[in-house]
Amino acid sequence: MLLVISMEEGGDNLTGSTASLTQAMVLLSEGSGFETDAVTLTIIPLLLTVLLIWLVETVVVRLKALSIHAGAAGLVAWLIINESFRRSIGGGLVDPQWLILLKAALIFALGYGLAAVTHSDFLKSVNAKARELLSVQALRSLTLGGIISAIIATLYLVAGLITVIIWIVLNNAVVVSIFNMSGMETGSRILTTIAMLIWLPNVMIWAISWLFGAGFAIGELANFTLWVGQSSSLPAVPVFGILPEPVTSGLWRTVAMCTPFAIALLVGLLTLFLPQGFRYRPMKVRDARMRVPVVLDLVYPAVSFCISAVFVSLGFTLLFALSNGSLGKHRLSHVGVDVMVSTRTVGHPTALGLAAAWLIALIGTALVFSIFWIVGKTKSSNVAVPTASSANAKLDSDVSQPQKSKEEQG
């Protein structure tokens, strides 16, 4: 990228900065920002962070280094590499040495832990221990709670990705105009656009906050929500060109804000009634012997839904916090979302959607029970009326029989 920019734009040869820029981006992907005379950058490129964790996991699996000694040796080697990066860059790093190494150790621990969980008997041993302590239904509820939260979070991220794609399509002309204003040639445009993809997960997370009603801000210079899309004196960065305009249609704003509720409701209903989920069947309440077990069967989905709502809220709190950062020290000191507000816009509709799914199952069970109870009472009444009529007819026959006998004697 630096070579192409140097060739097309002229000026000093930028390739001499390749090593230092690469090292700075590695440290930035671990959460350690840097600053220069022109910019302060602490927005973590989450795509690079994921790739670093995957790199550690892949190396550990290839070397089959899943022992404690191998893990300790790998951690030391990883810290030495990061310390060499820090020393090569010299000044300009925002964090002190101990914090940089602590963040690097956390990345290594995540990669190593992923390898240990997915390529060892760790999950089997945990599952066996859980089976000893918990019942089958309780263990199933916990497992489905985790699966539900993962599915909902994935669907939210897909919604964020679709939103970003729509922004790109609608605001493509604005990005092109920024490229033209900057005087960038075709090769520089292509490579810088590819480079910006490392921040795609950050923009997706901001898009989720925007789509669900909270919005995000580019420091004090711009604020973007479904109702507002104002900016003033933003830097001429091409990626800023895709940021959205306000939604003018009240209907589409309502649809966007109802998206998390609808997703949680749909996932909750499918989990309740599909065979892969809880296989809940309200029609079983017709049998008097099954009524108590059917009602108790609703307790386990309630536990799973509570676990899912908590996991989704905690997970997106972490994602919102990681996606934020800064591009400067003053008016651009905070770029991203308001973590608490965005968490509420995700967590509350998710909990309400799962609760609505559970209530639908409960109401359906109550309706089935009521209908069959009424039908049973009606049948009992219909049987009782003919019985009473037969008894009255027999009594009338017994009363008239003696009178007939006296007449015959006379």
Sequence and secondary structure as in RCSB ss.txt:
>XXXX:A:sequence
MLLVISMEEGGDNLTGSTASLTQAMVLLSEGSGFETDAVTLTIIPLLLTVLLIWLVETVVVRLKALSIHAGAAGL
VAWLIINESFRRSIGGGLVDPQWLILLKAALIFALGYGLAAVTHSDFLKSVNAKARELLSVQALRSLTLGGIISA
IIATLYLVAGLITVIIWIVLNNAVVVSIFNMSGMETGSRILTTIAMLIWLPNVMIWAISWLFGAGFAIGELANFT
LWVGQSSSLPAVPVFGILPEPVTSGLWRTVAMCTPFAIALLVGLLTLFLPQGFRYRPMKVRDARMRVPVVLDLVY
PAVSFCISAVFVSLGFTLLFALSNGSLGKHRLSHVGVDVMVSTRTVGHPTALGLAAAWLIALIGTALVFSIFWIV
GKTKSSNVAVPTASSANAKLDSDVSQPQKSKEEQG
>XXXX:A:secstr
 HHHHHHHH SS GGGGHHHHHHHHHHHHTT  EE SS EE    HHHHHHHHHHHHHHHHHHT  SHHHHHHHH
HHHHHHHHHHHHHH S BSS HHHHHHHHHHHHHHHHHHHHHHSSSHHHHHHHHHHHHS HHHHHHHHHHHHHHH
HHHHHHHHHHHHHHHHHHHHTHHHHHHHHHHHT  HHHHHHHHHHHGGGHHHHHHHHHHHHTT  EEETTTEEE 
SS EEESS    GGGGG       HHHHHHHHTHHHHHHHHHHHHHHHSTTTT   GGGGGSGGGHHHHHHTTHH
HHHHHHHHHHHHHHHHHHHHHHH B SSSSTTS EE  HHHHHHHHHHHHHHHHHHHHHHHHHHHHHHHHHHHHH
HHHHHHHHHHHHHHHHHHHHHHHHHHHHHHHHHH 
